[in-house]
Amino acid sequence: MRKLLLLLTILTGYCSRAQDTVKVASLLTPEQQAEADYNSGIERLKSNDFVTAIDFFTKSIANKPTFDKALYNRAVALTQVKRYAEAYADINNAIRISPQNPETYFTKSLIFFAENKKDSQTVALNKCLAIKDGHAEANYYKGLLQYEAGEYEAAVSCYDKAILSNGNYAYAYNDRGSAKRALKDYAGAISDYEKAISIDNKQAFVYNNLGSAYRENKDYTKAADAYSKALQMNDKYIIALTNRGAARLESGNINGAKADFEEALKKEPNNSSACNGLASVYIKQREYQKAKDMATKAIQNNGKNGPAYYNRGIARQMLREDEGSCADWKKALELGVSAAKLFINSDCGE
């Protein structure tokens, strides 16, 4: 969902820049008619009416076959309705007509993005940036690829370039914040998230990210406040609810944490994170059988929930199920929970 939201947001802004409004007479030449249909297509594209946009761009291209902007904007609309083969045909025609237009390569990268073809997307972005190094959206999308690859410093550099070209690029500030957070630069991350909010305060996920930065910086009060703002914007935002529960638990607010995890399970009964959150609460309250049961439910809902294996190991140890606890800690370690190694070394004879 997030990827689709990003794509739609970028495309809307991109298409509005591409628009060239023209004054047309009552009797139109073929070129004037092409411009009029192009303008109508842009308006429909901005309204997410992709099928009608395709029709207008098709009429425009019929009157002006070398109209590169109509071709690459039709490719955008075709991408949105998943007609990828036609989109590739259009964008390749646009590139043949205007080989030095960076927008054609950027549009091609968006088609690859929609199909999750990362290597091809990188090639298209690099061609775009070779023509226009300061292309804000191309730098942003390249940053996304580097972030997903775990190359956080390179991602920050790309987001820097995107922001240098567009100082009001809220998504770039948000994602640079996430890259900084991955680098444990919590102050930098908080600053970037707050800047993103100052530009666009309608995105609940940015408040959630801000809360996580505060939480990792051990400022639990501000973390809970940020998560609460995310929930005020979207009361079905389960991740923000479980994150607030975790922040409250880490701050010692056991009752508040329990209420959040229970509320999350009312809204989404099989939420593995909420189940494991309650397991953590029950461990704090020394209700080890309940902790074991909730951790087991978390694992049943997500077999790769390492923290749930870790918690179940603790609960089993307290219930004197030594063999089971060691098996759980070994699984937790396998799933990346490094803290499990201490229990394995001290309690499992290894």
SERO-4910 file (N, C-alpha, C, O; in steps of 0.05 Angstrom, whole numbers):
BEGIN
 pado doro    nc1    nc2    nc3   cac1   cac2   cac3    cc1    cc2    cc3    oc1    oc2    oc3
  Met    A     17    -24      0      0      0      0     17     25      0     11     44    -14
  Arg    A     38     24     16     56     48     17     68     53    -10     70     77    -18
  Lys    A     77     33    -24     89     37    -50     69     49    -69     76     67    -84
  Leu    A     44     39    -69     24     50    -86     19     79    -80     17     96    -98
  Leu    A     18     86    -54     14    114    -46     36    131    -56     31    153    -66
  Leu    A     61    122    -53     84    137    -63     82    142    -93     87    164   -103
  Leu    A     76    120   -107     75    122   -136     54    142   -145     59    159   -162
  Leu    A     30    140   -133      9    159   -141     16    187   -134     10    205   -150
  Thr    A     28    192   -111     36    219   -103     57    231   -122     54    254   -131
  Ile    A     77    215   -128     98    224   -146     87    230   -174     93    250   -186
  Leu    A     70    212   -184     59    215   -211     41    239   -213     42    253   -233
  Thr    A     26    244   -192      8    267   -193     24    293   -195     18    310   -211
  Gly    A     44    295   -178     61    319   -179     76    321   -205     79    343   -216
  Tyr    A     85    299   -216    101    298   -240     83    306   -264     92    322   -281
  Cys    A     59    296   -264     42    302   -287     33    331   -287     30    343   -308
  Ser    A     29    342   -264     21    370   -263     43    388   -273     37    409   -285
  Arg    A     68    380   -270     90    396   -281     91    393   -311    100    411   -325
  Ala    A     82    370   -321     84    365   -350     63    380   -365     66    384   -390
  Gln    A     43    390   -351     21    403   -365     29    429   -378     42    445   -365
  Asp    A     22    432   -403     25    457   -418     -2    466   -427    -12    457   -448
  Thr    A    -15    484   -412    -42    493   -420    -39    511   -444    -23    529   -445
  Val    A    -56    506   -464    -56    523   -488    -84    534   -493   -104    522   -485
  Lys    A    -84    558   -505   -109    570   -514   -116    559   -541   -100    560   -560
  Val    A   -140    549   -545   -148    537   -570   -171    552   -582   -189    562   -568
  Ala    A   -171    554   -608   -193    568   -622   -216    549   -626   -214    525   -620
  Ser    A   -239    560   -636   -262    543   -639   -258    523   -662   -269    501   -660
  Leu    A   -243    530   -682   -235    512   -703   -206    504   -699   -188    521   -702
  Leu    A   -201    480   -692   -175    472   -684   -160    458   -706   -171    442   -721
  Thr    A   -134    464   -708   -117    449   -725   -111    422   -712   -116    419   -688
  Pro    A   -101    402   -726    -94    376   -713    -75    380   -690    -78    366   -669
  Glu    A    -55    398   -692    -36    402   -670    -50    415   -646    -45    407   -623
  Gln    A    -69    434   -651    -83    446   -629   -102    426   -616   -105    426   -591
  Gln    A   -114    408   -632   -131    388   -620   -115    369   -603   -124    360   -582
  Ala    A    -90    362   -612    -73    345   -597    -66    358   -570    -67    344   -549
  Glu    A    -61    384   -570    -55    398   -544    -80    398   -526    -77    394   -502
  Ala    A   -103    402   -538   -128    403   -522   -133    376   -509   -140    374   -485
  Asp    A   -130    354   -525   -135    328   -514   -114    320   -493   -119    307   -473
  Tyr    A    -89    329   -498    -68    325   -479    -74    338   -452    -72    325   -431
  Asn    A    -83    363   -453    -90    377   -428   -113    363   -414   -112    361   -389
  Ser    A   -132    353   -428   -155    338   -416   -144    312   -403   -153    304   -382
  Gly    A   -126    299   -417   -114    275   -406   -100    280   -380   -102    264   -361
  Ile    A    -85    302   -379    -70    309   -355    -90    313   -332    -85    304   -309
  Glu    A   -112    327   -337   -132    332   -316   -144    306   -306   -148    302   -282
  Arg    A   -149    287   -324   -160    262   -316   -140    245   -301   -147    231   -282
  Leu    A   -115    247   -309    -93    233   -295    -90    243   -267    -87    227   -248
  Lys    A    -91    269   -263    -89    281   -236   -113    273   -219   -111    273   -194
  Ser    A   -136    266   -231   -160    258   -216   -161    227   -213   -180    216   -203
  Asn    A   -139    213   -221   -137    184   -219   -158    170   -236   -165    147   -231
  Asp    A   -168    183   -257   -186    171   -276   -169    161   -299   -168    174   -321
  Phe    A   -156    139   -295   -135    130   -313   -145    121   -340   -133    126   -361
  Val    A   -168    108   -341   -179     98   -366   -187    122   -384   -180    121   -408
  Thr    A   -200    142   -373   -207    165   -390   -182    180   -398   -181    190   -421
  Ala    A   -162    182   -381   -137    195   -388   -124    181   -412   -114    194   -430
  Ile    A   -124    154   -411   -113    139   -434   -127    146   -460   -114    149   -481
  Asp    A   -154    149   -458   -169    155   -482   -161    183   -493   -158    186   -518
  Phe    A   -158    203   -476   -151    229   -485   -123    230   -496   -118    242   -517
  Phe    A   -104    216   -483    -76    215   -494    -76    201   -521    -60    208   -538
  Thr    A    -92    180   -524    -93    166   -549   -103    184   -572    -92    184   -594
  Lys    A   -123    200   -566   -133    220   -586   -111    240   -592   -108    248   -615
  Ser    A    -97    249   -571    -76    269   -576    -54    257   -594    -45    271   -612
  Ile    A    -46    233   -588    -24    220   -604    -33    215   -633    -17    216   -651
  Ala    A    -59    209   -637    -69    205   -664    -66    230   -681    -60    228   -705
  Asn    A    -69    253   -669    -65    278   -683    -36    287   -684    -29    303   -702
  Lys    A    -19    277   -666      9    285   -665     25    261   -656     31    259   -632
  Pro    A     32    244   -674     46    219   -667     73    222   -653     82    204   -639
  Thr    A     86    245   -657    112    250   -644    109    266   -618    129    278   -609
  Phe    A     86    266   -606     81    282   -582     91    266   -558     77    249   -546
  Asp    A    117    271   -550    130    254   -530    117    256   -503    114    236   -489
  Lys    A    107    280   -495     95    282   -469     69    266   -467     62    255   -447
  Ala    A     53    266   -489     29    250   -489     36    220   -487     22    205   -474
  Leu    A     58    212   -500     66    184   -499     74    176   -471     65    155   -461
  Tyr    A     91    192   -458    100    183   -431     79    187   -410     80    173   -390
  Asn    A     61    205   -414     39    207   -395     18    185   -399      5    175   -380
  Arg    A     15    176   -424     -2    153   -429     11    128   -416     -3    111   -405
  Ala    A     37    127   -417     51    105   -404     46    105   -374     43     84   -362
  Val    A     46    128   -362     39    131   -334     12    119   -328      8    104   -310
  Ala    A     -8    128   -344    -36    118   -340    -38     88   -345    -51     74   -329
  Leu    A    -25     78   -365    -25     50   -371    -13     34   -348    -22     12   -341
  Thr    A      8     45   -336     21     31   -313      1     29   -290      1      8   -276
  Gln    A    -15     49   -286    -34     48   -263    -56     27   -267    -67     18   -247
  Val    A    -62     20   -292    -82     -1   -296    -68    -27   -304    -81    -46   -314
  Lys    A    -42    -29   -299    -26    -53   -302    -25    -63   -330    -23    -88   -335
  Arg    A    -26    -45   -350    -22    -53   -378      7    -47   -385     13    -29   -400
  Tyr    A     24    -63   -373     53    -57   -374     65    -59   -402     82    -43   -409
  Ala    A     57    -79   -418     69    -82   -444     63    -57   -461     81    -47   -476
  Glu    A     39    -46   -459     33    -22   -474     48      2   -463     56     20   -478
  Ala    A     51      3   -437     66     25   -425     95     25   -434    106     46   -440
  Tyr    A    107      1   -435    135     -1   -445    137      9   -475    155     23   -482
  Ala    A    117      1   -491    117      9   -519    116     40   -521    131     52   -537
  Asp    A     99     52   -505     97     81   -505    122     95   -496    132    114   -509
  Ile    A    134     85   -474    157     99   -464    181     96   -482    197    114   -485
  Asn    A    183     73   -495    205     69   -513    202     87   -538    222     96   -549
  Asn    A    177     91   -547    173    110   -569    180    138   -560    192    153   -576
  Ala    A    173    146   -536    179    172   -526    209    176   -524    220    198   -531
  Ile    A    224    155   -516    253    157   -514    265    160   -542    285    175   -546
  Arg    A    254    146   -562    265    149   -589    260    177   -600    277    188   -614
  Ile    A    238    189   -592    232    216   -601    248    237   -587    258    256   -599
  Ser    A    252    234   -560    267    253   -544    287    239   -527    283    236   -502
  Pro    A    309    230   -538    329    214   -523    343    229   -501    356    216   -484
  Gln    A    342    255   -501    356    271   -481    336    283   -460    344    301   -445
  Asn    A    312    273   -460    292    283   -441    293    265   -416    286    242   -418
  Pro    A    302    276   -393    304    258   -370    278    247   -360    277    226   -348
  Glu    A    256    261   -366    230    252   -357    222    225   -370    208    209   -357
  Thr    A    231    220   -394    224    194   -407    237    171   -392    224    151   -387
  Tyr    A    262    174   -384    275    153   -369    264    150   -341    262    128   -330
  Phe    A    257    173   -329    244    171   -302    218    156   -303    212    139   -286
  Thr    A    202    163   -324    176    149   -327    181    119   -331    166    102   -321
  Lys    A    201    112   -347    207     84   -351    215     70   -325    208     47   -320
  Ser    A    229     85   -308    237     73   -281    212     68   -265    212     49   -249
  Leu    A    191     84   -268    166     80   -252    152     55   -261    139     41   -245
  Ile    A    154     48   -287    141     23   -296    156      0   -284    143    -19   -274
  Phe    A    183      1   -284    198    -20   -271    192    -22   -241    191    -43   -229
  Phe    A    189      2   -228    182      3   -200    155    -11   -195    153    -27   -176
  Ala    A    136     -6   -212    109    -19   -208    111    -49   -211     96    -63   -198
  Glu    A    130    -59   -227    133    -88   -230    155   -100   -212    161   -123   -214
  Asn    A    166    -83   -195    187    -92   -176    211   -103   -190    223   -123   -181
  Lys    A    219    -91   -212    243    -99   -227    265    -80   -220    270    -60   -234
  Lys    A    278    -85   -198    296    -66   -186    321    -61   -202    330    -38   -205
  Asp    A    332    -81   -214    356    -77   -231    351    -59   -255    366    -41   -261
  Ser    A    328    -64   -268    321    -48   -291    313    -20   -283    319      0   -297
  Gln    A    301    -18   -259    294      9   -249    319     25   -244    320     49   -250
  Thr    A    339     12   -233    365     26   -227    377     37   -253    387     59   -254
  Val    A    377     20   -274    389     28   -300    374     53   -310    387     72   -319
  Ala    A    347     53   -309    332     75   -320    337    100   -303    339    122   -314
  Leu    A    338     97   -277    343    121   -259    371    132   -265    374    157   -266
  Asn    A    391    115   -269    418    125   -275    419    140   -301    433    160   -304
  Lys    A    403    131   -321    403    145   -347    389    172   -343    398    192   -355
  Cys    A    368    173   -327    355    199   -321    375    218   -308    377    241   -315
  Leu    A    389    208   -288    407    225   -272    432    233   -288    445    253   -282
  Ala    A    439    216   -308    462    224   -325    455    248   -342    473    264   -349
  Ile    A    430    252   -348    421    275   -363    415    298   -344    422    321   -350
  Lys    A    403    293   -321    396    314   -302    402    304   -274    386    291   -261
  Asp    A    426    310   -264    435    300   -238    418    309   -215    416    296   -194
  Gly    A    405    332   -218    389    344   -197    359    336   -199    342    350   -187
  His    A    353    315   -213    325    307   -215    315    297   -188    324    276   -179
  Ala    A    297    311   -176    289    306   -148    277    278   -145    285    262   -128
  Glu    A    257    271   -163    244    245   -160    262    222   -166    260    201   -153
  Ala    A    279    225   -186    298    203   -192    317    198   -169    322    175   -163
  Asn    A    327    219   -157    344    215   -133    329    202   -110    339    186    -96
  Tyr    A    303    210   -107    287    199    -86    284    168    -90    288    153    -71
  Tyr    A    276    161   -114    272    132   -119    298    116   -118    298     93   -109
  Lys    A    320    128   -126    345    114   -123    352    111    -93    363     90    -85
  Gly    A    345    131    -77    348    128    -48    331    105    -37    341     91    -19
  Leu    A    307    102    -47    290     80    -38    304     53    -43    304     35    -26
  Leu    A    315     50    -67    328     25    -74    352     20    -56    357     -3    -47
  Gln    A    368     41    -50    391     37    -33    383     32     -4    397     16      9
  Tyr    A    362     44      5    352     38     32    344      9     34    351     -5     53
  Glu    A    329     -1     14    320    -29     15    343    -48     14    342    -71     24
  Ala    A    366    -40      2    390    -56      0    407    -54     25    428    -67     27
  Gly    A    398    -38     45    414    -34     69    437    -15     66    454    -14     84
  Glu    A    438      0     44    460     19     39    450     47     49    443     64     33
  Tyr    A    450     50     75    436     73     87    451    100     82    438    120     78
  Glu    A    477    100     83    492    125     78    488    134     49    484    157     44
  Ala    A    488    115     30    483    122      2    455    132     -1    450    150    -17
  Ala    A    436    120     13    408    129     12    406    158     22    392    174      9
  Val    A    419    164     44    418    191     55    429    211     34    418    233     30
  Ser    A    450    203     20    462    221      0    442    226    -23    440    249    -33
  Cys    A    427    206    -31    407    210    -52    384    227    -43    375    245    -57
  Tyr    A    375    223    -18    354    240     -8    363    269     -5    348    287     -8
  Asp    A    389    272      2    400    299      4    397    314    -23    389    337    -24
  Lys    A    403    300    -45    401    312    -71    372    318    -79    366    338    -91
  Ala    A    354    299    -71    326    304    -76    316    329    -62    301    345    -73
  Ile    A    324    332    -37    315    355    -21    328    381    -30    316    402    -30
  Leu    A    353    379    -40    367    403    -51    351    413    -75    350    437    -79
  Ser    A    340    395    -91    325    403   -115    297    411   -108    285    428   -123
  Asn    A    286    400    -87    258    407    -79    257    408    -48    255    387    -35
  Gly    A    259    432    -37    260    436     -9    234    429      6    234    429     30
  Asn    A    212    424     -9    187    417      3    179    388     -2    155    381     -3
  Tyr    A    199    371     -5    194    343    -13    191    327     13    210    317     25
  Ala    A    165    326     22    159    313     48    168    284     49    179    275     69
  Tyr    A    163    269     28    170    241     27    200    237     30    210    219     43
  Ala    A    215    255     17    245    253     18    254    258     47    272    244     56
  Tyr    A    243    278     60    250    282     88    243    258    106    259    249    122
  Asn    A    219    247    102    211    224    117    230    200    113    239    188    132
  Asp    A    236    195     88    253    171     83    282    176     90    296    157     97
  Arg    A    291    201     88    318    206     98    319    202    128    339    193    139
  Gly    A    297    210    142    295    205    170    298    175    177    311    168    196
  Ser    A    285    158    160    286    129    165    314    119    161    323    101    175
  Ala    A    328    129    140    355    121    135    374    129    158    391    114    167
  Lys    A    370    154    168    385    163    191    379    146    216    397    140    232
  Arg    A    354    139    219    347    122    242    361     95    241    371     85    261
  Ala    A    363     84    216    377     59    213    407     62    220    420     43    228
  Leu    A    418     86    216    446     92    223    449    101    252    471    108    261
  Lys    A    427     99    267    426    107    296    431    137    300    439    145    322
  Asp    A    426    153    280    427    182    282    399    191    289    384    201    273
  Tyr    A    391    187    315    364    192    323    356    221    322    334    229    315
  Ala    A    375    239    330    369    267    329    364    276    300    346    292    295
  Gly    A    381    266    282    376    273    254    350    262    243    336    276    228
  Ala    A    343    238    251    318    226    243    294    242    253    276    248    238
  Ile    A    295    249    278    273    265    290    270    292    275    248    300    270
  Ser    A    292    305    269    291    330    255    278    327    228    262    343    219
  Asp    A    286    306    213    275    301    187    245    295    188    229    304    171
  Tyr    A    237    278    207    208    271    209    192    296    216    171    301    205
  Glu    A    203    313    234    188    337    241    186    356    217    166    370    214
  Lys    A    207    357    201    207    374    177    186    363    157    170    379    145
  Ala    A    185    337    154    164    325    136    136    332    146    119    339    129
  Ile    A    132    332    172    106    338    183     99    368    179     76    375    174
  Ser    A    120    385    181    115    414    177    106    420    148     93    440    143
  Ile    A    114    403    129    107    406    101     80    394     96     63    405     82
  Asp    A     75    370    107     50    355    103     43    340    128     55    320    134
  Asn    A     24    351    143     17    339    169     -7    320    168    -20    316    188
  Lys    A    -12    310    144    -35    292    140    -27    263    137    -45    246    132
  Gln    A     -2    257    140      8    229    136     12    216    163     32    222    177
  Ala    A     -5    197    170     -3    183    196     23    168    199     34    167    221
  Phe    A     33    157    177     58    140    179     82    156    187    101    146    199
  Val    A     82    183    181    105    199    189    105    203    219    126    202    232
  Tyr    A     81    207    231     79    208    260     88    182    273    101    182    294
  Asn    A     80    160    261     89    134    271    119    131    270    132    122    289
  Asn    A    131    140    248    161    139    246    174    157    267    194    150    279
  Leu    A    162    181    270    173    199    291    172    186    318    191    188    334
  Gly    A    149    173    324    147    159    350    168    138    353    179    135    375
  Ser    A    174    123    332    195    103    334    223    114    338    239    103    352
  Ala    A    228    138    326    254    151    330    256    160    360    277    156    372
  Tyr    A    235    171    370    235    179    398    238    155    417    253    156    437
  Arg    A    225    133    409    226    109    425    254     98    426    265     90    447
  Glu    A    267     97    402    295     86    401    314    105    415    335     96    424
  Asn    A    306    130    418    323    150    433    315    150    462    325    166    478
  Lys    A    297    131    470    288    127    498    273    151    509    272    156    534
  Asp    A    260    167    492    243    188    500    214    178    497    200    184    477
  Tyr    A    205    163    517    181    147    514    156    165    515    135    158    502
  Thr    A    157    187    529    133    204    530    128    217    503    105    217    494
  Lys    A    149    227    490    145    239    463    138    217    443    123    222    424
  Ala    A    149    193    446    142    171    429    113    165    430     99    162    409
  Ala    A    102    162    454     73    156    458     56    178    446     35    173    434
  Asp    A     65    203    450     50    226    439     49    224    408     28    229    396
  Ala    A     71    218    396     72    216    366     55    193    356     40    197    337
  Tyr    A     56    171    370     39    148    362      9    156    365     -7    148    349
  Ser    A      3    170    386    -25    179    391    -34    197    368    -58    195    360
  Lys    A    -17    214    358    -25    232    336    -30    215    311    -48    221    296
  Ala    A    -14    195    306    -19    177    284    -46    164    286    -61    161    267
  Leu    A    -53    155    310    -79    142    315   -102    161    313   -124    153    306
  Gln    A    -98    187    320   -119    207    317   -126    211    288   -149    216    281
  Met    A   -106    208    271   -110    210    242   -122    185    230   -137    186    211
  Asn    A   -115    162    242   -125    137    231   -128    117    254   -108    105    262
  Asp    A   -152    114    265   -155     97    289   -153     67    282   -155     51    301
  Lys    A   -150     60    257   -146     32    249   -117     26    244   -110      5    233
  Tyr    A    -99     44    251    -71     41    246    -59     24    267    -49     33    287
  Ile    A    -61     -3    263    -53    -22    284    -24    -20    291    -17    -23    315
  Ile    A     -6    -15    272     22    -13    278     28      9    298     44      5    316
  Ala    A     15     32    294     19     54    313      9     46    341     20     54    361
  Leu    A    -13     31    342    -24     22    368     -6      3    382     -1      6    406
  Thr    A      5    -17    368     23    -36    381     50    -22    387     63    -29    407
  Asn    A     58     -3    371     83     12    377     79     29    402     97     31    419
  Arg    A     56     41    405     51     57    429     51     38    454     61     45    475
  Gly    A     39     15    450     40     -5    472     68    -12    480     74    -14    504
  Ala    A     85    -16    460    113    -23    466    128      0    480    143     -4    498
  Ala    A    122     25    471    135     48    484    126     51    513    142     56    531
  Arg    A    100     46    517     90     47    545    101     25    562    108     30    585
  Leu    A    104      2    551    116    -21    565    144    -14    573    153    -19    596
  Glu    A    160     -4    554    188      2    560    191     25    580    212     27    593
  Ser    A    171     42    582    172     64    602    162     55    629    163     71    648
  Gly    A    152     31    631    141     21    657    112     24    661    101     18    682
  Asn    A     98     35    640     69     38    641     55     12    633     46     10    610
  Ile    A     55     -7    651     45    -34    645     16    -34    637      7    -46    618
  Asn    A      0    -19    653    -29    -19    647    -35     -6    621    -53    -15    606
  Gly    A    -21     16    615    -25     29    589    -18     11    566    -31     10    545
  Ala    A      5     -3    569     14    -21    548     -7    -44    544    -14    -50    521
  Lys    A    -16    -55    566    -36    -76    564    -61    -67    550    -72    -82    533
  Ala    A    -70    -43    556    -94    -32    543    -90    -30    513   -108    -35    497
  Asp    A    -66    -20    505    -61    -17    476    -60    -44    462    -72    -47    440
  Phe    A    -47    -64    473    -45    -90    460    -73   -103    459    -79   -116    439
  Glu    A    -88   -101    480   -115   -112    480   -133    -99    459   -149   -112    445
  Glu    A   -130    -72    457   -146    -57    437   -138    -66    409   -155    -69    391
  Ala    A   -112    -70    404   -103    -79    378   -115   -106    371   -122   -111    348
  Leu    A   -116   -124    391   -127   -151    386   -157   -150    381   -168   -168    368
  Lys    A   -171   -131    393   -200   -128    387   -203   -121    357   -222   -130    344
  Lys    A   -186   -104    347   -188    -95    320   -176   -115    300   -186   -117    277
  Glu    A   -156   -130    309   -143   -150    291   -135   -174    308   -112   -175    318
  Pro    A   -153   -193    312   -149   -215    332   -124   -232    327   -114   -244    346
  Asn    A   -114   -233    302    -91   -250    297    -65   -234    294    -46   -243    281
  Asn    A    -65   -210    305    -41   -193    302    -18   -205    320    -20   -205    344
  Ser    A      3   -214    307     24   -228    321     39   -209    340     46   -217    362
  Ser    A     44   -184    332     58   -165    349     42   -159    374     54   -157    396
  Ala    A     16   -156    371     -1   -150    395     -1   -174    414      0   -170    438
  Cys    A     -3   -198    403     -2   -222    420     24   -223    436     24   -229    460
  Asn    A     47   -218    422     72   -219    436     75   -196    455     88   -199    476
  Gly    A     63   -173    449     63   -151    468     49   -159    494     59   -152    516
  Leu    A     27   -172    491     13   -181    516     29   -202    530     29   -203    555
  Ala    A     44   -219    515     61   -238    529     82   -224    545     88   -232    568
  Ser    A     93   -202    535    112   -186    550    100   -174    575    112   -173    596
  Val    A     75   -165    572     61   -154    596     57   -175    617     63   -170    641
  Tyr    A     49   -199    609     44   -220    628     70   -229    642     70   -237    665
  Ile    A     92   -228    627    118   -235    640    124   -214    662    133   -221    683
  Lys    A    119   -189    655    124   -168    675    106   -172    700    114   -167    722
  Gln    A     82   -182    695     63   -187    717     66   -215    730     51   -222    747
  Arg    A     86   -230    720     92   -256    730     69   -276    726     66   -295    742
  Glu    A     54   -272    705     33   -291    698     44   -308    675     37   -303    651
  Tyr    A     60   -328    682     77   -341    661     61   -359    643     68   -362    620
  Gln    A     40   -372    653     24   -389    636      9   -372    615      8   -379    591
  Lys    A     -1   -349    623    -14   -331    604      7   -321    583      1   -318    560
  Ala    A     31   -315    593     52   -306    576     58   -327    555     61   -321    531
  Lys    A     61   -352    564     67   -374    546     45   -377    525     50   -380    501
  Asp    A     20   -375    534     -3   -379    515     -4   -356    494     -9   -362    471
  Met    A      1   -331    503      1   -309    484     24   -310    465     21   -304    441
  Ala    A     48   -318    474     71   -320    457     66   -343    436     74   -340    413
  Thr    A     53   -364    445     47   -386    427     28   -377    405     31   -384    382
  Lys    A      8   -361    413    -11   -350    393      4   -332    373     -2   -332    349
  Ala    A     22   -316    384     38   -299    366     53   -315    345     54   -308    322
  Ile    A     65   -337    354     80   -355    336     62   -369    316     70   -372    293
  Gln    A     38   -377    325     19   -389    307     11   -370    285      6   -378    262
  Asn    A     10   -344    291      2   -324    272     26   -315    254     21   -305    232
  Asn    A     50   -318    264     74   -311    249     97   -327    259    109   -321    279
  Gly    A    104   -348    244    125   -366    252    152   -354    252    171   -367    261
  Lys    A    155   -330    242    181   -317    241    184   -294    262    201   -277    260
  Asn    A    166   -295    282    166   -274    303    186   -282    324    180   -296    344
  Gly    A    211   -274    320    233   -281    338    228   -273    367    232   -289    385
  Pro    A    219   -248    372    214   -239    399    193   -256    413    194   -259    438
  Ala    A    174   -268    398    154   -285    411    167   -311    421    160   -321    442
  Tyr    A    185   -322    405    200   -346    414    217   -339    439    218   -355    458
  Tyr    A    229   -316    439    245   -306    462    228   -305    487    235   -315    508
  Asn    A    204   -292    484    186   -289    507    176   -316    517    174   -321    541
  Arg    A    169   -333    497    159   -360    506    180   -376    520    175   -391    538
  Gly    A    205   -372    511    227   -385    525    229   -376    554    234   -392    572
  Ile    A    226   -350    559    227   -340    586    204   -351    603    208   -361    625
  Ala    A    180   -351    591    156   -361    605    160   -391    612    153   -400    633
  Arg    A    170   -406    593    174   -435    597    196   -440    618    193   -459    634
  Gln    A    216   -423    618    236   -427    639    224   -423    667    229   -439    685
  Met    A    207   -403    670    194   -398    695    174   -419    703    168   -423    726
  Leu    A    164   -433    682    146   -456    687    161   -482    689    149   -504    690
  Arg    A    188   -481    690    205   -504    692    204   -523    668    207   -547    671
  Glu    A    198   -511    645    199   -527    620    225   -522    607    227   -509    586
  Asp    A    247   -533    619    274   -525    610    280   -533    581    292   -517    567
  Glu    A    272   -556    573    278   -565    546    264   -547    526    275   -539    506
  Gly    A    238   -541    532    223   -523    513    234   -495    512    235   -483    491
  Ser    A    243   -485    536    254   -458    536    279   -456    519    283   -437    505
  Cys    A    297   -476    521    321   -475    505    316   -477    476    328   -463    460
  Ala    A    296   -494    468    289   -496    440    278   -469    429    284   -461    407
  Asp    A    263   -455    446    252   -429    438    274   -408    435    274   -393    416
  Trp    A    293   -408    453    314   -388    452    332   -393    428    341   -374    415
  Lys    A    337   -418    421    353   -424    398    338   -415    372    351   -405    354
  Lys    A    312   -418    371    297   -409    348    297   -378    347    300   -366    326
  Ala    A    295   -365    371    296   -336    371    322   -326    361    323   -306    346
  Leu    A    344   -339    369    371   -331    360    373   -334    330    384   -318    316
  Glu    A    362   -356    320    362   -362    291    348   -340    276    355   -333    253
  Leu    A    327   -328    288    311   -307    276    321   -279    282    308   -260    276
  Gly    A    345   -277    294    358   -251    296    356   -238    323    364   -215    326
  Val    A    345   -252    343    343   -240    370    369   -247    385    371   -268    397
  Ser    A    388   -228    385    414   -234    396    414   -238    426    431   -252    437
  Ala    A    394   -225    440    393   -228    469    388   -257    478    394   -264    501
  Ala    A    377   -273    460    372   -301    467    398   -316    473    398   -336    487
  Lys    A    420   -307    461    446   -321    465    454   -322    494    466   -342    503
  Leu    A    448   -301    509    455   -300    538    441   -322    553    453   -335    570
  Phe    A    415   -327    547    400   -348    560    411   -375    552    413   -394    568
  Ile    A    417   -378    527    427   -404    517    453   -411    531    457   -433    539
  Asn    A    471   -391    533    497   -395    545    495   -401    575    510   -418    586
  Ser    A    476   -389    589    475   -392    618    456   -415    626    460   -426    648
  Asp    A    437   -422    610    417   -441    619    414   -466    602    400   -485    610
  Cys    A    428   -467    579    424   -490    562    449   -507    558    450   -524    540
  Gly    A    469   -502    575    493   -519    574    509   -516    549    522   -535    540
  Glu    A    509   -492    537    525   -487    512    542   -462    515    557   -455    497
***
